Amino acid sequence: MRPAVFSGPERRHRTRYKVRIPFVLKGDSQEVRGVTRNVSILGISAFTDGSMPASQPVECHLNLAGSTEAIVAVGTIIRCDPALQPNSDGAYEVGVFFKQFQGNGESILSEFLQQIGTQEEDAIKSGYILLKQKQVARKKKKRLEAIRKRRRQEARLRKKKRTLKKQSQSKKKRGASRGRTKKSIRS
């Protein structure tokens, strides 16, 4: 099962994972820090604290959690635009396309992304199970409420029948006692 990371038409050939990874972009004579918005084996989309010109070659040093060394990928800036809503992660939105990795960085990043995918799948599955449990609980609660309502209505009807029966019995008694008085007066 492929994780539903992004919806809509996808032009990319690799799955992008929404994950925050701190990184450093090193260009000609410039260094920019930032945090990723999403990552794939082919590149990143991120927020940075500074801008870099598009089509500039860069080294991207990704600092994965739990890793002692940064993954170094050589790539190109695809875009660098002022963020529509600057935030604590940065004032610029940057896209970087990876061309190659140094050392075994590609396999480390690939393994990391597979773990993220597995975690997302597990989260989706557990969320689905929880949703099903809530639906079952809601249906059960609804059925119990319907049973209680029906029992209350039945109890009201029984009470009403008893009341009507008592009223009719008392009318008969009154009618019977009136009839005796009428007969005694006639005689």
Backbone torsions as a table, in degrees:
resi	resn	phi	psi	omega
1	MET	NA	126.2	-180.0
2	ARG	-86.2	130.6	-178.6
3	PRO	-64.6	139.7	178.5
4	ALA	-83.3	82.7	-175.0
5	VAL	-84.8	-50.0	-179.6
6	PHE	-130.3	144.0	178.6
7	SER	-104.6	171.0	179.4
8	GLY	92.4	175.6	-178.8
9	PRO	-65.4	129.9	-177.2
10	GLU	-111.2	118.0	179.8
11	ARG	-87.0	-21.5	-175.5
12	ARG	-78.0	154.5	-178.5
13	HIS	-97.1	-0.5	179.3
14	ARG	-125.2	148.9	178.7
15	THR	-72.1	134.1	175.3
16	ARG	-98.4	137.6	-179.7
17	TYR	-114.0	129.4	179.5
18	LYS	-78.0	101.6	-177.0
19	VAL	-148.4	143.6	-179.0
20	ARG	-98.8	114.3	178.2
21	ILE	-128.6	125.7	175.7
22	PRO	-69.4	146.1	-179.4
23	PHE	-151.5	168.6	175.0
24	VAL	-130.8	130.0	173.3
25	LEU	-101.8	127.0	178.7
26	LYS	-115.9	117.8	179.1
27	GLY	-105.4	-156.7	-178.2
28	ASP	-50.0	-63.6	179.9
29	SER	-135.0	23.2	-172.4
30	GLN	-128.9	146.9	177.2
31	GLU	-132.7	129.6	-177.7
32	VAL	-128.8	136.6	178.4
33	ARG	-106.0	155.0	178.6
34	GLY	-171.4	-172.6	178.8
35	VAL	-134.4	134.7	-178.6
36	THR	-70.9	149.4	169.6
37	ARG	-94.8	-46.5	174.8
38	ASN	-147.2	156.2	-174.1
39	VAL	-136.0	141.5	167.8
40	SER	-135.8	175.4	179.2
41	ILE	-69.8	-15.5	-179.3
42	LEU	-96.7	-10.1	179.6
43	GLY	163.7	-171.3	-178.1
44	ILE	-134.6	155.8	165.3
45	SER	-119.3	132.1	-170.1
46	ALA	-153.7	169.9	170.4
47	PHE	-105.4	138.9	177.3
48	THR	-129.8	163.6	179.1
49	ASP	-87.0	-8.4	178.9
50	GLY	-145.8	168.2	-178.1
51	SER	-101.4	157.7	174.7
52	MET	-139.2	145.6	-178.3
53	PRO	-68.9	144.8	177.8
54	ALA	-62.8	151.0	-179.7
55	SER	67.6	13.7	176.0
56	GLN	-82.5	133.5	174.6
57	PRO	-71.6	139.7	-178.0
58	VAL	-142.0	161.4	167.1
59	GLU	-106.6	128.8	179.1
60	CYS	-107.9	118.2	178.7
61	HIS	-102.9	102.0	179.8
62	LEU	-90.0	129.7	-179.3
63	ASN	-105.4	89.4	-179.6
64	LEU	-71.1	142.5	177.5
65	ALA	-62.7	134.8	178.2
66	GLY	82.9	-1.1	-179.6
67	SER	-103.3	140.1	-179.3
68	THR	-81.7	-31.1	-179.8
69	GLU	-111.3	149.0	175.8
70	ALA	-79.4	146.2	172.6
71	ILE	-81.5	131.1	-179.0
72	VAL	-111.8	121.2	177.8
73	ALA	-121.4	135.5	175.8
74	VAL	-95.1	131.5	-177.1
75	GLY	-156.8	-164.7	-177.9
76	THR	-131.9	142.1	174.8
77	ILE	-72.7	121.1	178.5
78	ILE	-86.4	-42.0	179.4
79	ARG	-152.3	154.1	174.1
80	CYS	-151.4	104.7	-176.0
81	ASP	-123.2	150.4	172.5
82	PRO	-61.5	136.2	-179.8
83	ALA	-65.0	139.8	177.9
84	LEU	-61.7	-37.7	177.2
85	GLN	-130.8	91.8	179.2
86	PRO	-55.1	140.9	-177.8
87	ASN	-138.5	-173.5	-176.5
88	SER	-66.1	-20.0	178.8
89	ASP	-79.8	-20.2	178.9
90	GLY	152.8	167.3	-177.0
91	ALA	-102.7	-4.0	-178.3
92	TYR	-126.6	144.1	174.1
93	GLU	-101.5	127.2	-174.5
94	VAL	-126.1	141.3	171.6
95	GLY	-118.7	130.0	-179.6
96	VAL	-124.4	129.5	176.5
97	PHE	-100.5	123.8	-179.9
98	PHE	-83.6	134.4	176.7
99	LYS	-102.4	-39.3	178.1
100	GLN	-158.1	161.3	179.6
101	PHE	-113.5	151.5	174.6
102	GLN	-91.6	139.5	178.9
103	GLY	63.6	-139.9	179.3
104	ASN	-99.8	30.1	-179.4
105	GLY	-59.6	-37.7	-178.7
106	GLU	-63.9	-44.8	-179.6
107	SER	-67.9	-36.6	178.3
108	ILE	-64.9	-46.2	179.5
109	LEU	-65.2	-41.2	179.1
110	SER	-60.8	-45.1	178.7
111	GLU	-63.6	-42.2	178.3
112	PHE	-60.5	-44.8	-179.6
113	LEU	-66.9	-34.7	175.4
114	GLN	-64.0	-39.8	177.1
115	GLN	-63.3	-42.3	177.9
116	ILE	-61.2	-44.2	178.5
117	GLY	-60.3	-43.7	178.6
118	THR	-63.5	-42.3	178.2
119	GLN	-62.9	-41.0	178.8
120	GLU	-64.6	-42.9	177.6
121	GLU	-60.6	-45.2	179.0
122	ASP	-62.0	-41.5	178.8
123	ALA	-64.7	-40.1	178.6
124	ILE	-64.9	-45.3	179.8
125	LYS	-62.0	-46.5	-179.1
126	SER	-67.3	-35.6	175.8
127	GLY	-64.3	-39.8	178.4
128	TYR	-65.2	-43.6	178.5
129	ILE	-62.2	-44.5	178.4
130	LEU	-61.3	-42.2	178.4
131	LEU	-61.4	-44.6	178.1
132	LYS	-61.2	-42.2	179.4
133	GLN	-63.1	-40.7	178.6
134	LYS	-65.3	-40.1	178.4
135	GLN	-63.2	-43.2	178.6
136	VAL	-62.8	-43.7	179.7
137	ALA	-63.3	-40.9	178.4
138	ARG	-63.2	-43.7	179.4
139	LYS	-62.7	-42.6	179.7
140	LYS	-62.9	-44.2	179.4
141	LYS	-62.6	-41.8	179.6
142	LYS	-63.3	-43.4	178.0
143	ARG	-62.1	-43.6	179.3
144	LEU	-62.8	-41.2	177.7
145	GLU	-63.2	-39.9	178.6
146	ALA	-65.0	-40.9	178.5
147	ILE	-64.3	-45.9	178.8
148	ARG	-60.7	-43.4	179.7
149	LYS	-61.2	-46.2	179.7
150	ARG	-62.2	-41.1	179.3
151	ARG	-65.1	-40.2	177.2
152	ARG	-63.0	-42.6	178.7
153	GLN	-63.5	-42.6	178.8
154	GLU	-63.1	-41.2	178.9
155	ALA	-63.4	-42.5	177.4
156	ARG	-62.3	-42.0	179.0
157	LEU	-64.2	-42.4	177.9
158	ARG	-61.6	-42.9	179.6
159	LYS	-63.3	-42.4	179.5
160	LYS	-63.9	-41.4	178.2
161	LYS	-62.6	-43.0	178.6
162	ARG	-62.1	-42.9	-179.7
163	THR	-62.6	-46.0	178.7
164	LEU	-63.2	-38.5	179.6
165	LYS	-64.9	-44.3	178.1
166	LYS	-62.3	-42.4	-179.8
167	GLN	-63.4	-42.8	-179.6
168	SER	-68.1	-35.6	177.8
169	GLN	-67.0	-41.0	179.8
170	SER	-68.8	-33.5	176.1
171	LYS	-65.2	-42.0	179.3
172	LYS	-62.7	-42.6	179.8
173	LYS	-63.8	-44.8	179.3
174	ARG	-63.8	-41.6	179.0
175	GLY	-64.4	-40.7	179.7
176	ALA	-66.3	-40.9	-179.4
177	SER	-71.3	-33.4	176.6
178	ARG	-67.8	-39.6	-179.9
179	GLY	-63.8	-38.7	179.4
180	ARG	-66.8	-40.8	-179.3
181	THR	-66.3	-37.7	179.7
182	LYS	-65.4	-41.2	-180.0
183	LYS	-66.2	-40.8	-178.2
184	SER	-67.8	-30.4	178.4
185	ILE	-73.0	-37.4	-178.7
186	ARG	-69.1	-33.7	-175.2
187	SER	-76.6	NA	NA
